[in-house]
Amino acid sequence: MPGKKAKTTDRNKSFVYYIILAVISFAVYANSISNGFVFDDESVILSDPTIEKLSNIPNFFTGEMGFHKVIGAYYRPAVSSSYAIDYALWNFRPFGFHLTNILLHIINTLLFYRLLLLMFAKSGSDFKDYAVLIGAVIFAVHPIHTEVVAWVSGRTDGLSCTFFFAAFIYYLKYSEQGRNLNFALTLLFYLFALFAKEMAITFPVIIILYDAVINKLKFRHELKKKLPLYSALIVLSLLFMLLRWYALKDVPIRVTYYYFYGLDFATVVYTMLQTIPIYFRLSVAPYGMLYHYSGYLPYQSSLFAFNVLFSIVFILITVFVIIYLYKRLPYVSYALVFFFTSLVPVLNIVPTMNFMADRFLYIPSAFLSIAIIALILKYYSDKTANIIMVSGGIVIIIYGYMTISRNADWKTNDDLFLSAEGRPGTVLYVNLGNMYANNGQFDIAEVYYRKALDLKRETVLANNNLGKIFMVKGNFDSAYYYMYKGYLLDTLSPEPMHALAQLYARFDKLPEAIHWLEKMQSFAPNYMNSAQMLQELKAKQQMTSSPSTDTQENKNPDSEIQSKILKLEQSTYQNYQNKNYSKAIEELKELIKINPLRASGYYNNIGMCYLDQQKYHEAIDFFTFAVREEPNFSTGYNNLGQCYEKLGDKTKAIENYQKAVETDPTNVIAKDNLEKLKQ
């Protein structure tokens, strides 16, 4: 009977702890329920009609519908299915989508608590229950999780974590009890973790390392028993990758969106090394969070750069700590291994569009709770009990306050964009530019677009939106230059095409405007109401055409020439990107002959080819041609200034930088160049 009472008491205590965790998890995110749809929510949710029917759910798994139809080569059918369920319940009311995110976080916290209980089940400490509760509460209130919970599109990591933790729980049950059901549920939940996000691919490695570090004494003995499950997980991983390939095989690869597009592998490695200490710091001291980190840190091309060396030293010290604690504090050792292993998929070993993100830490941050519990159990005593309780309480209160505060940054787009003001980043700058442009503050918007391009010239939206600023100012050539550059960077994006159509329509060049709108309709029908715009422009063209000159040639004016121009412009840009300068120059000279109205831009591009080859005198000749064709071509004057600066002619460099600023007072790059030389 006493044994039954003890079990009942333990069961009641666990039930109370589950309630406490659920209440705390809800409380710290309650203020995010009133948040709207922000940032990528517009494309991922509001612009995806496939989530409006529950009957589409099977199609998400076959790849006929899903993320890859909206934002790129992503196969995440479980997430799309969750959005479809939300839409069925709430329509497009953001309240319901945010409520689902919070409920998922509550479930994850409870699953994590259960996982921790299983992990530390063999601990004989009287303080074990409280230590595990403290670890679970830290996960519940951790500020690094706000991007996943307070932002609807952050759900990918949260949903993947749900199945990841469930798979881990049933793996530990299988380790203790065996049973085919636990075997099957481990595989099933792992598969659904992959269906939510590919990052879960580390799960087999993480559980094998768990056995190797935590169960090291009987690891070899049990390896034979566990081998079928290990093998099944690896086979399942391969089958998932095959299914993912099949679902995405017809999706065009938009390489210009890759974060390290055009850079060598060494630069990728050295640059990504910088992120590891930052990820670790964010997991422990989560201040200075950003909603997007593209351009936040500089590219590194040398092993001996300070940031790279610091990161290598940090990793080596951590590896030493892992080895040192392997026998002394195995759970702390495993926690660090867990952190590094779960981060591997987001380190751009396989190219991705992202540099780093807070949401990538949703699963890896669990290492902190595991390590804290292990340290508490190691050093708990009557003397340290109060210190542990007070310290844990302080950390939880601080984390909770930071989380509640950070939730508010995700309320509206303006709140989110302003939360990063003053911090470097390509996406941050573009979004701030968009915010100011939408408010009619075009000069400020232009400054931010130029800052984005200064960090990464291949930023599609920065080029395109800077072109729109010039369109508003009535500068056709500069508008065309930046918009078309945006188009060449991503020929599948409808945004630059739509902008070019607007530009031509604004300057009454109806055939060209119609050409771009018709081009859009083949793969982005009615983007931004373009179908109606196309119909209106065709009607206007018909009304303004002269019956007396309505020959076959006028019905389709210069269509062949226009097509040739487009192909040549695209080819010359690709040759420039591939450093095939002679071919690019040859094509640009041909473009000058057949499209003299754009000669200033072509001359400028020839100059860029010579500038990249450090042939400064030849570059000067063509930049000079460019500014003669277009006397207000600020970029051309800035390029001339750069050439003269390289040649050591400071006077002429200053003279051209000044002209660049005079013709365009918002040219931040020219201003910076001028100020540097005047110092």
C-alpha positions in Angstrom: 0.0 0.0 0.0 2.8 2.5 0.8 4.2 1.9 -2.7 0.8 2.7 -4.3 0.5 5.9 -2.3 4.0 7.0 -3.4 3.1 6.3 -7.1 -0.2 8.2 -6.7 1.6 11.1 -5.1 4.3 11.2 -7.9 1.5 11.1 -10.5 -0.3 13.9 -8.9 2.9 15.9 -8.6 3.7 15.4 -12.3 0.1 16.4 -13.2 0.5 19.7 -11.2 3.9 20.3 -12.9 2.3 19.8 -16.4 -0.4 22.4 -15.5 2.2 24.9 -14.2 4.3 24.5 -17.4 1.2 24.9 -19.6 0.1 28.1 -17.8 3.6 29.6 -17.9 4.0 28.8 -21.6 0.7 30.4 -22.4 1.3 33.4 -20.2 4.6 34.5 -21.8 3.1 34.4 -25.3 -0.4 35.6 -24.6 0.3 39.1 -25.9 1.3 37.6 -29.3 -2.3 36.5 -30.0 -3.2 40.0 -31.1 -0.3 40.1 -33.6 -1.1 40.4 -37.3 0.4 38.6 -40.3 3.9 40.1 -40.9 6.9 39.7 -43.1 6.8 36.4 -45.0 3.3 35.6 -43.8 2.0 37.5 -46.8 3.6 35.1 -49.3 3.5 31.9 -47.3 -0.1 32.2 -46.0 -2.1 35.0 -47.5 -0.9 34.4 -51.0 -1.3 30.7 -51.0 -4.8 29.7 -52.1 -4.0 26.0 -51.7 -4.4 26.2 -47.9 -8.0 27.2 -48.4 -9.1 23.6 -48.9 -8.6 20.7 -46.6 -8.9 18.4 -49.6 -5.5 19.7 -50.7 -3.7 18.1 -47.8 -2.7 14.9 -49.7 -1.3 17.1 -52.5 1.1 18.8 -50.1 2.7 15.4 -49.4 2.9 14.4 -53.1 4.5 17.7 -54.0 1.7 18.8 -56.3 1.1 21.8 -54.0 3.0 23.4 -51.1 5.8 25.7 -50.1 7.8 25.2 -53.3 5.0 26.8 -55.3 5.2 29.9 -53.1 8.7 30.7 -51.8 11.2 28.3 -53.3 12.5 24.7 -53.1 11.0 23.7 -49.7 9.1 20.5 -49.1 7.2 20.9 -45.8 3.8 19.2 -46.2 3.1 19.0 -42.5 3.3 22.7 -42.1 1.2 23.5 -45.1 -1.4 21.0 -43.8 -1.4 22.8 -40.4 -2.1 26.1 -42.2 -5.0 24.5 -44.1 -6.5 23.3 -40.8 -6.1 26.8 -39.4 -7.8 28.3 -42.4 -10.7 25.8 -42.1 -11.1 27.0 -38.4 -10.3 30.7 -38.6 -10.3 31.8 -42.3 -7.6 34.4 -42.6 -8.0 35.8 -39.0 -4.5 36.0 -37.6 -5.8 35.4 -34.1 -6.4 31.7 -34.8 -3.0 31.1 -36.5 -1.2 32.7 -33.5 -3.3 30.6 -31.1 -2.1 27.5 -32.9 1.5 28.6 -32.6 1.1 29.1 -28.8 -0.6 25.7 -28.4 2.2 24.1 -30.3 4.7 25.7 -28.0 2.8 24.5 -24.9 2.8 21.0 -26.4 6.5 21.2 -27.0 7.2 22.4 -23.5 5.2 19.5 -22.1 6.9 17.0 -24.4 10.3 18.4 -23.4 9.4 18.0 -19.7 8.5 14.4 -20.4 11.7 13.9 -22.3 13.8 15.3 -19.5 12.1 13.1 -16.9 13.1 10.1 -19.0 16.6 11.4 -19.6 17.2 11.9 -15.8 15.1 9.0 -14.6 18.1 7.2 -13.0 19.2 10.2 -11.0 18.8 9.5 -7.2 18.8 13.2 -6.2 15.9 14.3 -4.0 15.9 17.5 -6.0 15.5 15.8 -9.4 11.8 16.8 -9.9 12.5 20.5 -9.2 15.6 20.5 -11.3 13.7 19.0 -14.3 10.9 21.5 -13.8 13.4 24.4 -13.8 14.9 23.1 -17.0 11.5 22.8 -18.7 10.4 26.3 -17.5 13.6 27.8 -19.0 12.7 26.2 -22.3 9.1 27.5 -22.0 10.1 31.2 -21.5 13.3 31.4 -23.5 13.3 34.6 -25.6 15.1 32.9 -28.5 11.8 31.1 -29.2 9.8 34.3 -30.0 10.4 34.1 -33.7 8.9 30.6 -33.8 5.9 31.3 -31.6 5.1 35.0 -32.2 5.5 34.8 -36.0 3.1 32.6 -37.9 5.6 31.6 -40.6 8.0 30.6 -37.8 5.9 27.5 -37.2 8.1 25.3 -39.3 10.6 24.9 -36.5 8.0 24.6 -33.8 6.1 21.8 -35.6 9.2 19.9 -36.4 10.2 20.2 -32.8 6.9 18.6 -31.7 7.6 15.4 -33.7 11.3 15.5 -32.9 10.7 15.5 -29.1 8.0 12.8 -29.5 10.4 10.6 -31.5 13.1 11.1 -28.8 10.6 10.1 -26.1 9.6 6.9 -27.8 13.2 6.1 -28.6 14.0 6.3 -24.8 11.0 4.1 -24.1 12.2 1.6 -26.7 15.6 1.7 -25.1 14.1 0.7 -21.7 11.2 -1.4 -22.6 11.8 -2.6 -26.2 8.3 -3.3 -27.8 7.5 -3.0 -31.4 5.1 -0.1 -30.8 7.8 2.1 -29.4 10.0 1.2 -32.4 7.2 2.1 -34.8 6.3 5.4 -33.1 9.9 6.5 -33.1 10.0 6.1 -36.9 6.6 7.6 -37.4 7.3 10.8 -35.4 10.8 11.2 -36.9 9.2 11.0 -40.4 6.7 13.8 -39.5 9.5 15.9 -38.0 11.1 15.7 -41.5 7.8 16.5 -43.1 7.7 19.7 -41.0 11.4 20.7 -41.6 14.5 19.1 -43.1 16.5 20.2 -40.0 15.2 17.1 -38.2 17.6 15.0 -40.3 20.1 15.1 -37.4 17.8 13.0 -35.2 19.5 9.6 -35.9 22.9 11.1 -35.1 21.6 12.8 -31.9 20.2 9.6 -30.4 23.3 7.5 -31.4 25.4 10.1 -29.6 23.1 10.0 -26.7 23.7 6.3 -26.3 27.4 6.8 -26.8 27.8 9.5 -24.2 25.1 8.8 -21.6 24.9 5.0 -21.9 28.6 4.5 -22.7 29.1 1.6 -20.3 26.5 -0.6 -22.0 26.7 1.1 -25.5 28.6 -1.7 -27.1 26.5 -4.3 -25.4 23.2 -2.8 -26.6 24.5 -1.8 -30.0 23.4 -5.1 -31.5 19.9 -4.7 -30.1 19.6 -1.0 -31.3 21.2 -1.6 -34.7 17.8 -2.4 -36.4 16.3 0.9 -35.2 19.5 2.9 -36.1 19.4 1.3 -39.6 15.7 1.9 -40.0 16.1 5.6 -39.1 19.0 5.9 -41.7 16.9 4.2 -44.4 14.0 6.4 -43.6 16.2 9.5 -43.9 17.3 8.3 -47.4 13.7 7.6 -48.4 12.6 11.0 -47.3 15.4 12.7 -49.3 14.4 10.7 -52.3 10.7 11.7 -51.8 11.8 15.3 -51.3 13.9 15.2 -54.5 10.9 13.8 -56.5 8.5 16.4 -55.1 10.9 19.3 -56.0 12.6 17.9 -59.2 10.7 20.3 -61.5 11.1 23.3 -59.2 13.7 25.7 -60.9 16.7 26.3 -58.7 17.0 30.1 -58.0 20.7 30.1 -57.3 20.9 33.9 -57.1 18.8 33.7 -53.9 21.5 31.5 -52.2 23.2 33.5 -49.5 26.7 32.7 -50.8 25.8 33.0 -54.5 29.0 33.4 -56.5 31.4 32.9 -53.6 33.9 30.1 -53.1 33.5 27.3 -50.6 36.3 28.6 -48.4 34.4 31.9 -48.0 31.3 30.0 -47.0 33.2 28.0 -44.3 35.0 31.0 -42.9 31.9 33.2 -42.9 29.7 30.5 -41.3 32.2 29.8 -38.6 31.5 33.3 -37.2 27.9 32.2 -36.5 28.7 29.4 -34.1 29.8 31.5 -31.1 26.9 33.9 -31.8 24.4 31.0 -31.8 25.8 29.8 -28.5 25.6 33.3 -27.0 22.0 33.7 -28.2 21.1 30.4 -26.6 22.5 31.6 -23.2 22.2 35.4 -23.3 19.5 36.1 -25.9 19.9 39.9 -26.4 20.2 41.7 -29.7 18.0 39.3 -31.6 17.1 40.1 -35.2 14.3 38.9 -37.4 16.8 38.5 -40.3 20.6 38.3 -40.3 21.4 38.5 -44.0 24.4 40.9 -44.3 24.7 41.2 -40.5 28.3 39.9 -40.5 30.9 40.5 -43.2 32.0 37.8 -45.6 35.3 36.2 -44.5 37.8 34.9 -47.1 40.8 34.4 -44.8 41.4 31.8 -42.1 43.4 34.4 -40.2 40.6 37.0 -39.9 40.0 37.8 -36.2 36.4 36.6 -36.2 37.3 33.4 -37.8 40.2 32.7 -35.5 38.0 33.6 -32.5 35.4 31.1 -33.7 38.0 28.3 -34.2 39.4 28.9 -30.7 35.8 28.8 -29.3 35.1 25.5 -31.0 38.4 24.0 -29.9 37.7 25.0 -26.2 34.2 23.6 -26.4 35.5 20.3 -27.8 38.0 20.2 -25.0 35.2 20.8 -22.5 33.1 18.0 -24.1 36.0 15.5 -23.8 36.9 16.7 -20.3 33.3 16.3 -19.0 32.7 13.1 -20.9 33.1 11.0 -17.7 32.8 13.7 -15.0 29.5 15.3 -16.2 28.2 13.3 -19.1 24.9 15.1 -19.4 26.7 18.5 -19.8 29.0 16.9 -22.4 26.0 15.5 -24.3 24.2 18.8 -24.1 27.1 20.5 -25.9 27.2 17.7 -28.5 23.4 18.1 -28.9 23.8 21.8 -29.6 26.5 21.5 -32.2 25.0 18.5 -34.0 21.5 20.0 -34.3 23.0 23.2 -35.8 24.8 21.4 -38.7 21.9 21.6 -41.2 21.8 25.4 -41.0 25.5 26.1 -41.5 25.1 26.4 -45.3 27.0 23.1 -46.0 24.1 22.6 -48.4 23.4 26.1 -49.9 20.4 27.9 -48.5 18.9 31.4 -48.7 19.5 32.2 -45.1 22.7 33.2 -43.2 21.4 32.5 -39.7 18.1 32.9 -37.8 16.8 32.9 -34.3 14.2 30.2 -35.2 17.1 27.8 -36.0 17.8 27.6 -32.3 14.4 26.3 -31.2 15.6 22.7 -31.0 19.3 23.3 -30.3 18.5 25.7 -27.4 17.2 22.6 -25.5 20.9 21.9 -24.7 20.8 24.8 -22.1 18.1 23.1 -20.0 19.8 19.7 -20.2 23.1 21.3 -19.0 21.5 23.3 -16.2 19.6 20.2 -14.9 22.8 18.2 -14.9 24.7 21.0 -13.0 21.9 21.4 -10.5 21.9 17.7 -9.7 25.7 17.6 -9.4 26.0 20.5 -7.0 22.7 20.5 -5.1 22.9 20.3 -1.4 21.3 21.9 1.7 23.8 24.7 1.5 23.2 25.4 -2.2 19.4 24.8 -2.4 18.4 28.5 -1.8 21.1 29.8 -4.2 19.9 27.4 -6.9 16.2 28.3 -6.4 16.8 32.0 -6.4 19.2 31.9 -9.4 16.7 29.8 -11.3 13.9 32.2 -10.5 15.9 35.2 -11.6 16.8 33.6 -14.9 13.2 32.6 -15.5 11.9 36.1 -14.7 14.4 37.8 -16.9 13.8 35.4 -19.8 10.0 35.8 -19.4 10.2 39.6 -19.4 12.4 39.5 -22.5 10.0 37.2 -24.3 6.9 39.2 -23.6 8.8 42.4 -24.8 10.0 40.7 -28.0 6.6 39.4 -28.8 5.5 43.0 -29.3 8.1 43.5 -32.1 6.2 41.0 -34.2 2.9 42.8 -33.9 3.0 44.7 -37.2 5.4 45.1 -40.1 6.4 48.6 -39.0 7.1 47.4 -35.4 9.2 44.5 -36.8 11.2 46.6 -39.3 11.8 49.4 -36.8 13.0 46.8 -34.2 16.1 46.3 -36.3 16.8 50.0 -37.2 20.4 50.9 -36.8 21.6 47.3 -37.3 23.2 46.2 -40.6 21.5 43.7 -42.9 20.3 43.5 -46.5 16.8 42.4 -45.7 16.6 44.8 -42.8 17.6 47.7 -45.0 15.2 46.7 -47.8 12.3 46.4 -45.4 13.0 49.7 -43.8 13.2 51.2 -47.3 9.9 49.7 -48.2 8.3 51.1 -45.0 9.6 54.6 -45.7 8.6 54.3 -49.4 5.1 53.3 -48.5 4.9 56.4 -46.3 6.0 58.6 -49.2 9.5 59.3 -47.8 11.3 58.3 -51.0 14.7 59.9 -50.2 15.0 58.0 -46.9 13.8 54.8 -48.7 16.5 55.3 -51.3 19.2 55.6 -48.7 18.2 52.2 -47.2 18.0 50.5 -50.6 21.5 51.7 -51.4 22.8 50.5 -48.0 21.4 47.0 -48.9 23.2 47.0 -52.2 26.4 48.2 -50.6 26.2 45.0 -48.5 25.2 42.7 -51.3 24.8 43.9 -54.9 22.8 40.7 -55.9 19.8 41.7 -53.7 16.9 41.4 -56.1 14.4 43.6 -54.2 17.0 46.3 -53.3 17.7 46.7 -57.1 14.1 46.5 -58.1 12.8 48.9 -55.4 15.6 51.4 -56.0 14.5 51.4 -59.6 10.9 52.2 -58.4 12.3 55.3 -56.5 13.9 56.5 -59.7 10.6 55.9 -61.6 8.8 58.0 -59.1 11.4 60.7 -59.6 10.9 60.5 -63.4 14.4 59.2 -64.2 13.7 56.5 -66.8 17.2 55.3 -67.5 18.3 54.8 -63.9 14.9 53.2 -63.1 15.3 50.8 -66.0 18.9 50.0 -65.0 18.1 48.8 -61.5 14.8 47.1 -62.3 16.3 45.1 -65.2 19.2 44.2 -63.0 16.7 42.8 -60.5 15.0 40.9 -63.2 18.3 39.3 -64.4 19.1 38.3 -60.8 15.9 36.2 -60.7 14.1 35.7 -64.1 11.3 33.8 -62.3 10.4 36.6 -59.9 7.3 38.5 -61.0 8.1 41.6 -59.0 10.8 43.0 -61.4 8.7 42.2 -64.4 5.7 44.0 -62.9 7.9 47.0 -62.0 9.3 47.2 -65.6 5.7 47.1 -66.9 4.8 49.9 -64.6 7.9 51.9 -65.8 7.1 51.5 -69.5 3.4 52.3 -68.9 4.3 55.4 -66.9 6.4 56.7 -69.9 3.7 55.7 -72.5 5.8 52.8 -73.9 2.8 50.5 -74.2 4.2 47.7 -76.4 7.1 47.2 -73.9 4.8 47.3 -70.9 2.4 44.8 -72.6 5.4 42.5 -73.3 6.4 42.3 -69.6 2.9 41.8 -68.4 2.3 39.0 -71.0 5.6 37.4 -69.9 4.4 37.3 -66.3 1.1 35.7 -67.1 2.7 32.4 -68.1 3.9 31.6 -64.5 2.5 34.3 -62.2 -1.0 35.0 -63.5 -2.7 38.1 -62.2 0.2 38.9 -59.9 -0.6 42.3 -58.3 -3.8 42.5 -60.5 -1.5 42.4 -63.6 -4.2 40.7 -65.7 -6.5 43.8 -65.4 -3.5 46.1 -66.1 -2.7 44.1 -69.2 -6.3 44.4 -70.5 -6.4 48.1 -69.9 -3.1 48.7 -71.6 -4.1 46.7 -74.6 -7.3 48.7 -74.9 -5.4 51.9 -74.6 -3.0 50.8 -77.3 -5.8 49.9 -79.6 -7.5 53.3 -79.1 -4.2 55.3 -79.7 -3.2 53.3 -82.8 -3.6 55.1 -86.2 -5.8 53.3 -88.7 -3.9 54.8 -91.6 -0.6 53.3 -90.4 -2.0 50.1 -88.9 0.3 47.7 -90.8 1.3 44.3 -89.8 4.6 45.8 -88.5 2.8 48.3 -86.3 0.5 45.6 -84.8 3.5 44.0 -83.2 6.1 46.8 -83.2 9.7 45.7 -82.9 8.8 42.4 -81.2 11.8 40.6 -82.7 14.2 43.4 -81.8 12.8 43.6 -78.3 13.2 39.8 -77.9 16.8 40.0 -79.1 17.5 42.8 -76.7 16.1 40.9 -73.8 18.2 37.8 -74.6 21.4 39.8 -75.1 20.9 41.7 -71.9 20.4 38.4 -70.0 23.4 36.8 -71.7 25.7 39.7 -71.0 24.8 39.8 -67.4 25.5 36.0 -67.0 28.8 36.4 -68.8 29.7 39.3 -66.4 28.8 37.2 -63.4 30.9 34.3 -64.7 33.8 36.8 -65.3 33.7 36.1 -69.1 34.3 39.8 -69.6 35.3 39.8 -73.3 32.1 38.1 -74.3 30.1 40.4 -72.1 31.7 43.5 -73.6 31.1 42.2 -77.2 27.4 41.7 -76.4 27.1 45.1 -74.7 28.6 46.8 -77.8 26.0 45.0 -80.0 23.3 46.2 -77.6 24.4 49.8 -78.0 23.9 49.5 -81.8 20.4 47.9 -81.7 19.1 49.8 -78.6 20.8 53.2 -78.5 18.2 54.7 -76.1 19.8 52.6 -73.4 23.4 53.3 -74.4 24.3 55.0 -71.1 23.6 51.9 -69.1 25.4 49.7 -71.6 28.5 51.9 -71.6 28.4 51.8 -67.8 28.3 48.0 -67.8 31.3 47.9 -70.2 33.1 50.1 -67.8 32.3 47.7 -64.9 33.8 44.8 -66.9 37.1 46.8 -67.3 36.9 48.0 -63.6 36.6 44.4 -62.4 39.7 43.5 -64.5 41.6 46.5 -63.0 41.9 48.1 -66.4 41.1 51.5 -65.1 42.0 53.7 -68.2 39.6 51.6 -70.4 37.0 51.7 -67.7 37.3 55.5 -67.5 36.6 55.8 -71.3 33.3 53.9 -71.1 32.1 55.5 -67.8 32.8 58.9 -69.6 30.6 57.7 -72.5 27.9 56.8 -70.1 27.7 60.2 -68.4 27.8 62.0 -71.8 24.8 60.0 -72.8 23.0 60.7 -69.5 24.4 63.8 -67.8 22.5 63.0 -64.6 23.8 59.4 -64.3 25.0 59.6 -60.7 26.2 56.0 -60.7 28.5 56.6 -63.7 30.2 59.6 -62.0 30.7 57.5 -58.8 32.3 54.7 -61.0 34.6 57.3 -62.6 35.6 58.5 -59.1 36.5 55.0 -58.1 38.7 54.5 -61.2 40.6 57.8 -60.6 40.9 56.9 -56.9 42.5 53.5 -57.9 44.9 55.4 -60.2 45.9 57.7 -57.3 44.4 60.8 -58.9 42.7 62.2 -55.8 41.6 65.5 -57.4 39.7 63.9 -60.3 38.3 61.3 -57.9 36.9 64.0 -55.6 35.6 65.9 -58.7 33.6 62.9 -59.9 32.3 61.9 -56.5 31.0 65.5 -56.1 29.2 65.3 -59.5 27.7 62.0 -58.4 26.3 63.7 -55.2 25.2 66.8 -57.1 23.2 64.8 -59.6 21.8 62.6 -56.9 22.0 64.0 -53.3 20.8 60.6 -51.9 23.7 58.6 -53.4 25.0 57.3 -50.1 27.9 55.4 -51.7 29.2 58.4 -53.5 28.8 60.5 -50.3 30.9 58.0 -48.3 33.6 57.8 -51.0 33.8 61.6 -51.0 34.0 61.9 -47.3 36.8 59.3 -47.1 38.9 61.2 -49.6 38.3 64.6 -48.0 39.5 63.3 -44.6 
